[in-house]
């Protein structure tokens, strides 16, 4: 009796595969592989993991919107978004979120004054100047900075940056201030800017560098006029992601910036960010179900929407300015 498996094997001829297009071959291989029970099980497990992450995100967004809508039944959206006084924890509180937003934006932007030049210069050095052995050591060491707990950066700002750096230079600096928190947040996001920018710089083809050297360009000219422009989309995306990371930072600003909610007009004075208010409120005796409790979700929803917008902007920048190399 003829073995069916042997018959199928014998009927397989290479010229048939050659006659098919690449897409047809891929579909045939996927169909053959996915028909195995073990592969179907693995596929189901992976799909379940992906579904869990999606459902978790949907659940978080649903809870934020549900609780925030309860807040907006007591406080109008206009008063919340455009009010200039935030005294949510007082007896007759006001819920104008602009003071929290101003401190959050100020810290996020000022932190980039530290993170962008330091991170970008470090990325250029690692990509263009560092020998392979030095790069193999420096890059992991630099990325270790991202693993330091953010509360450590907060204590660093409070016990070193303010008294040892800012006070001698600017005696009017208060103990809790926006500038110290911004510097600490900037130091924290340096590895993010440096690592992502270095990956973008390394992706620029070597042929572009060699062509520039062949035209007589110096190493600095090649780095700044060829490699950096070629990796511009990745660099900009890393900066936007760093701003997003700084926007949502919690422990540094809670420790170093203070808890005085006011419109920021002096970075040497304290200020309270959106995340700082959430930490302060949850560490106190906020009654569940009250307006103050629901305000936490309103602030969280605003923070989520801003962060989501920054992430979408980063993806749009990558898609719009991405350089395709053969």
C-alpha positions as CSV (number, residue, x, y, z in Angstrom):
1,X,0.0,0.0,0.0
2,X,1.3,3.5,-0.9
3,X,2.0,5.7,2.1
4,X,0.0,9.0,1.6
5,X,2.7,11.0,3.3
6,X,5.3,9.6,0.8
7,X,2.9,10.4,-2.1
8,X,2.5,14.0,-1.0
9,X,6.3,14.3,-0.6
10,X,6.9,12.7,-4.0
11,X,4.4,15.1,-5.6
12,X,6.3,18.1,-4.3
13,X,8.4,19.6,-7.1
14,X,10.6,22.6,-6.9
15,X,9.5,23.9,-10.3
16,X,6.0,24.4,-9.0
17,X,7.4,26.7,-6.3
18,X,9.4,28.6,-8.9
19,X,6.2,29.2,-10.8
20,X,4.5,30.8,-7.9
21,X,4.9,34.3,-6.8
22,X,6.5,35.2,-3.4
23,X,3.1,36.0,-1.9
24,X,1.7,32.6,-2.9
25,X,4.7,30.8,-1.4
26,X,4.3,32.8,1.8
27,X,0.6,32.0,2.0
28,X,1.2,28.3,1.4
29,X,3.9,28.2,4.1
30,X,1.7,30.0,6.6
31,X,-1.2,27.8,5.9
32,X,0.9,24.7,6.4
33,X,2.4,25.9,9.6
34,X,-0.8,27.3,11.1
35,X,-2.5,23.9,10.6
36,X,-0.3,22.3,13.3
37,X,-2.1,22.2,16.7
38,X,1.0,23.5,18.6
39,X,1.2,26.5,16.3
40,X,-2.5,27.2,16.7
41,X,-2.1,27.1,20.5
42,X,0.9,29.5,20.4
43,X,-1.0,31.8,18.1
44,X,-4.0,31.8,20.5
45,X,-1.8,32.5,23.5
46,X,-0.1,35.4,21.7
47,X,-3.5,36.8,20.6
48,X,-4.8,36.5,24.2
49,X,-1.8,38.5,25.5
50,X,-2.4,41.2,22.9
51,X,-6.1,41.3,23.8
52,X,-5.3,41.6,27.5
53,X,-3.1,44.7,26.8
54,X,-5.8,46.2,24.6
55,X,-8.6,45.6,27.1
56,X,-6.4,47.0,29.9
57,X,-5.9,50.2,28.0
58,X,-9.6,50.4,27.1
59,X,-10.5,49.8,30.8
60,X,-8.2,52.6,32.0
61,X,-9.7,55.0,29.5
62,X,-13.2,54.0,30.4
63,X,-12.7,54.5,34.1
64,X,-11.0,57.9,33.5
65,X,-13.9,59.1,31.3
66,X,-16.6,57.7,33.6
67,X,-15.2,59.3,36.8
68,X,-14.2,62.5,35.0
69,X,-17.8,62.9,33.7
70,X,-19.0,62.8,37.3
71,X,-16.6,65.7,38.1
72,X,-17.9,67.7,35.2
73,X,-21.5,67.5,36.5
74,X,-20.3,69.7,39.4
75,X,-17.7,71.8,37.6
76,X,-18.1,73.1,34.1
77,X,-15.5,72.2,31.5
78,X,-14.8,75.9,30.9
79,X,-14.1,76.6,34.5
80,X,-11.9,73.6,34.7
81,X,-9.8,74.3,31.6
82,X,-9.6,78.1,31.9
83,X,-9.8,78.8,35.6
84,X,-6.7,80.3,37.1
85,X,-7.2,79.2,40.7
86,X,-6.7,75.6,42.0
87,X,-7.6,75.1,45.6
88,X,-9.2,71.6,45.3
89,X,-8.2,70.6,48.8
90,X,-9.6,73.6,50.5
91,X,-13.1,73.7,52.0
92,X,-14.6,75.7,49.3
93,X,-12.3,74.7,46.6
94,X,-11.7,76.1,43.1
95,X,-10.9,73.8,40.2
96,X,-9.2,75.9,37.6
97,X,-6.5,73.6,36.2
98,X,-4.3,76.3,34.5
99,X,-1.9,76.6,37.5
100,X,-1.2,72.9,37.4
101,X,-0.9,72.9,33.6
102,X,1.5,75.9,33.6
103,X,3.8,74.2,36.1
104,X,3.7,71.0,34.2
105,X,4.5,72.7,30.8
106,X,7.2,74.8,32.4
107,X,9.0,71.8,33.9
108,X,8.7,69.8,30.7
109,X,10.1,72.5,28.5
110,X,12.8,73.6,30.8
111,X,13.9,70.0,31.3
112,X,14.5,69.8,27.5
113,X,17.1,72.7,27.8
114,X,19.2,70.1,29.7
115,X,18.1,66.9,28.0
116,X,18.3,67.9,24.3
117,X,21.9,69.3,24.0
118,X,23.4,66.7,26.4
119,X,21.5,63.7,25.0
120,X,22.1,64.7,21.4
121,X,25.8,65.4,21.8
122,X,26.2,62.1,23.7
123,X,24.4,60.3,20.8
124,X,26.7,61.9,18.2
125,X,29.8,60.9,20.2
126,X,28.6,57.3,20.6
127,X,27.6,57.0,17.0
128,X,30.4,58.9,15.2
129,X,33.4,59.3,17.5
130,X,33.5,56.6,20.2
131,X,35.6,53.5,19.4
132,X,33.6,50.3,19.5
133,X,35.0,49.2,22.8
134,X,34.3,52.5,24.4
135,X,30.8,52.6,23.0
136,X,30.1,49.1,24.3
137,X,30.9,50.3,27.8
138,X,29.5,53.9,27.7
139,X,26.1,53.2,26.2
140,X,25.0,50.6,28.8
141,X,26.4,52.8,31.6
142,X,24.4,55.7,30.3
143,X,21.3,53.7,30.0
144,X,21.7,52.6,33.7
145,X,20.7,56.2,34.5
146,X,17.2,55.4,33.2
147,X,17.0,52.6,35.8
148,X,17.5,54.9,38.8
149,X,14.3,55.4,40.7
150,X,12.8,58.9,40.1
151,X,12.4,59.5,43.8
152,X,16.2,59.5,44.0
153,X,16.4,62.3,41.4
154,X,13.8,64.2,43.5
155,X,16.0,64.0,46.6
156,X,19.0,64.9,44.5
157,X,17.2,68.1,43.3
158,X,16.1,68.9,46.9
159,X,19.3,68.3,48.7
160,X,22.0,69.1,46.1
161,X,20.8,71.1,43.1
162,X,18.9,73.7,45.1
163,X,21.2,74.3,48.0
164,X,24.6,73.7,46.3
165,X,24.0,75.0,42.8
166,X,21.0,77.4,42.6
167,X,21.3,79.1,46.0
168,X,24.9,80.3,45.6
169,X,24.1,81.6,42.1
170,X,20.6,82.9,42.7
171,X,20.1,83.6,46.5
172,X,16.4,84.3,46.1
173,X,15.8,80.7,45.1
174,X,13.2,79.0,47.4
175,X,13.7,75.6,48.8
176,X,11.0,74.1,46.5
177,X,11.2,75.6,43.0
178,X,10.4,74.8,39.4
179,X,14.0,75.2,38.1
180,X,15.5,72.5,40.3
181,X,12.8,70.1,39.4
182,X,13.3,70.9,35.7
183,X,17.0,70.2,35.9
184,X,16.4,66.9,37.7
185,X,13.8,65.8,35.1
186,X,16.1,66.9,32.3
187,X,18.9,64.7,33.7
188,X,16.4,61.8,34.0
189,X,15.4,61.9,30.4
190,X,18.9,62.3,28.9
191,X,19.3,58.5,28.4
192,X,16.0,58.5,26.5
193,X,17.1,61.2,24.1
194,X,20.6,59.9,23.8
195,X,19.6,56.2,23.2
196,X,16.9,56.9,20.7
197,X,18.9,59.5,18.8
198,X,22.0,57.2,18.7
199,X,19.9,54.5,17.2
200,X,18.6,56.9,14.6
201,X,22.1,58.1,13.8
202,X,23.5,54.6,13.5
203,X,20.7,53.8,11.0
204,X,22.1,56.3,8.5
205,X,24.0,54.3,5.8
206,X,27.8,54.3,6.0
207,X,27.8,55.0,2.3
208,X,26.6,58.6,3.0
209,X,29.5,59.1,5.4
210,X,32.0,57.7,3.0
211,X,30.7,59.9,0.1
212,X,31.0,63.0,2.3
213,X,34.6,62.0,3.3
214,X,35.4,61.5,-0.3
215,X,34.3,65.1,-1.0
216,X,36.8,66.3,1.6
217,X,34.4,66.9,4.5
218,X,35.7,66.7,8.1
219,X,34.4,64.4,10.7
220,X,32.5,67.2,12.3
221,X,31.0,68.3,9.0
222,X,29.9,64.7,8.2
223,X,28.3,64.4,11.6
224,X,26.4,67.7,11.7
225,X,25.7,68.2,7.9
226,X,25.1,64.6,6.7
227,X,24.4,62.2,9.6
228,X,22.2,64.4,11.8
229,X,20.0,65.6,8.9
230,X,19.7,62.0,7.7
231,X,18.5,60.9,11.2
232,X,16.4,64.0,11.8
233,X,13.0,62.3,12.0
234,X,14.3,59.9,14.7
235,X,15.9,62.7,16.6
236,X,12.8,64.8,16.6
237,X,10.7,61.8,17.6
238,X,13.1,61.1,20.6
239,X,12.7,64.7,21.7
240,X,8.9,64.5,21.5
241,X,8.9,61.3,23.5
242,X,11.2,62.8,26.1
243,X,8.8,65.7,26.5
244,X,5.9,63.2,26.9
245,X,8.0,61.4,29.6
246,X,8.8,64.6,31.4
247,X,5.1,65.7,31.2
248,X,4.0,62.6,33.2
249,X,6.9,62.6,35.7
250,X,5.6,62.3,39.3
251,X,8.0,61.8,42.1
252,X,10.7,64.4,41.1
253,X,8.2,67.2,40.8
254,X,6.3,66.1,43.9
255,X,9.5,66.4,46.0
256,X,11.4,69.2,44.4
257,X,8.8,71.6,42.9
258,X,6.5,71.9,45.9
259,X,2.8,71.9,46.3
260,X,1.8,75.5,45.8
261,X,-0.6,75.7,42.8
262,X,0.0,79.0,41.1
263,X,0.5,80.3,37.5
264,X,4.3,80.0,36.9
265,X,5.9,83.5,36.4
266,X,9.1,82.8,38.4
267,X,10.9,79.4,38.1
268,X,12.7,80.1,41.4
269,X,9.4,79.8,43.2
270,X,7.4,76.6,44.0
271,X,4.7,75.3,41.7
272,X,2.5,72.2,41.6
273,X,2.1,70.0,38.5
274,X,-0.8,67.8,37.6
275,X,1.0,64.7,38.8
276,X,2.1,66.5,41.9
277,X,-1.5,67.3,42.9
278,X,-2.5,63.7,42.3
279,X,0.2,62.5,44.7
280,X,-0.7,65.1,47.3
281,X,-4.4,64.3,47.1
282,X,-4.0,60.5,47.3
283,X,-1.6,60.8,50.2
284,X,-4.3,62.7,52.1
285,X,-7.8,62.0,53.3
286,X,-9.8,62.5,50.1
287,X,-13.3,61.2,50.5
288,X,-14.2,58.7,47.7
289,X,-17.1,59.9,45.6
290,X,-16.7,63.6,46.3
291,X,-15.8,66.4,43.9
292,X,-12.2,66.4,45.0
293,X,-12.0,62.7,44.4
294,X,-13.5,63.0,40.9
295,X,-11.1,65.9,40.2
296,X,-8.3,63.5,40.3
297,X,-9.7,61.6,37.4
298,X,-10.4,64.8,35.5
299,X,-6.7,65.8,35.9
300,X,-5.7,62.3,35.0
301,X,-7.8,62.4,31.9
302,X,-6.3,65.7,30.8
303,X,-2.8,64.3,31.4
304,X,-3.7,61.2,29.4
305,X,-5.0,63.2,26.5
306,X,-1.9,65.4,26.3
307,X,0.5,62.4,26.5
308,X,-1.5,60.6,23.9
309,X,-1.3,63.6,21.6
310,X,2.4,63.9,22.1
311,X,2.9,60.2,21.2
312,X,0.7,60.6,18.1
313,X,2.7,63.6,17.1
314,X,5.9,61.6,17.5
315,X,4.5,58.9,15.2
316,X,3.4,61.5,12.7
317,X,6.8,63.1,12.6
318,X,8.5,59.7,12.0
319,X,6.0,58.9,9.2
320,X,6.3,62.4,7.6
321,X,10.1,62.9,7.7
322,X,11.4,59.4,7.7
323,X,14.3,58.8,5.3
324,X,14.2,55.5,3.4
325,X,17.6,54.1,2.5
326,X,18.3,51.1,0.2
